[in-house]
Amino acid sequence: MALEIVGRLIRAWDPYSLIAEGAPADEFGDEIAKIVARIPRCRDVEDVAKAISAVFSDAFEPGGFSPVDCFEPAQEIYMALGRAKLLPAA
């Protein structure tokens, strides 16, 4: 379920507009899986933003995705995972 939630929200964020310009819907599949793998260590929205930042910077552009750049999708992911009770206990 976490893969579905994170996947939906990352594809909606669509950095570089790759999906909007015709890339396959699974364009960010590897990045989504890596973010989901980091979720158990995330205690707050900032941790999720750091996870997204690290994964996307590694995949596309070193340092190109700061945690601030990733805060909006991180907030949406954190809230959705919380509603689904998929976040680690604080």
C-alpha positions in Angstrom: 0.0 0.0 0.0 2.9 2.4 0.7 4.2 1.8 -2.8 0.8 2.7 -4.2 0.5 5.9 -2.1 4.1 7.1 -2.6 3.9 6.2 -6.3 0.7 8.1 -6.9 2.0 11.2 -5.2 5.5 11.2 -6.8 3.9 10.7 -10.3 1.6 13.6 -9.5 4.6 15.7 -8.5 6.4 14.7 -11.7 9.7 16.5 -11.5 10.9 17.6 -14.9 7.4 16.9 -16.2 8.6 13.6 -17.7 5.2 11.8 -17.3 3.3 14.9 -18.5 5.5 14.8 -21.7 4.8 11.2 -22.4 7.2 9.1 -20.4 5.7 5.9 -19.1 3.7 5.9 -15.9 6.4 3.8 -14.2 9.1 6.3 -15.0 9.9 6.8 -11.3 9.5 3.2 -10.2 13.0 2.8 -8.9 12.9 6.1 -7.1 9.5 5.3 -5.5 10.8 2.0 -4.2 13.9 3.6 -2.7 11.7 6.3 -1.0 9.4 3.6 0.4 12.4 1.7 1.7 13.4 4.8 3.7 10.0 5.5 5.2 10.5 3.3 8.3 13.3 5.7 9.3 11.2 8.8 8.8 9.8 10.5 11.9 8.4 13.6 10.4 7.7 15.5 7.1 11.3 16.8 7.1 12.6 13.3 7.1 10.4 12.4 4.2 11.6 15.5 2.3 15.2 14.5 3.0 14.5 11.0 1.7 13.0 12.3 -1.5 15.8 14.8 -1.9 18.5 12.1 -1.5 16.8 9.6 -3.9 16.1 12.1 -6.6 19.4 13.9 -6.3 21.2 10.5 -6.6 19.0 9.5 -9.6 18.9 12.7 -11.6 21.1 15.6 -10.5 23.5 15.6 -7.6 22.3 18.3 -5.2 19.5 19.2 -7.7 16.7 18.4 -5.3 17.1 20.1 -1.9 14.8 19.0 1.0 13.0 22.4 0.6 12.3 21.6 -3.1 10.8 18.3 -2.0 8.8 19.6 0.9 5.4 19.8 -0.8 5.3 16.2 -2.1 6.9 15.1 1.3 4.0 16.7 3.2 1.4 15.0 1.0 3.2 11.6 1.3 3.5 12.0 5.1 -0.1 12.9 5.5 -1.4 10.1 3.2 0.8 7.5 4.9 -0.3 8.7 8.3 -4.0 8.3 7.3 -3.2 4.8 6.1 -1.4 4.1 9.4 1.8 3.2 7.5 4.2 5.5 9.4 6.5 4.2 12.1 5.4 5.0 15.6 6.9 8.2 16.9 
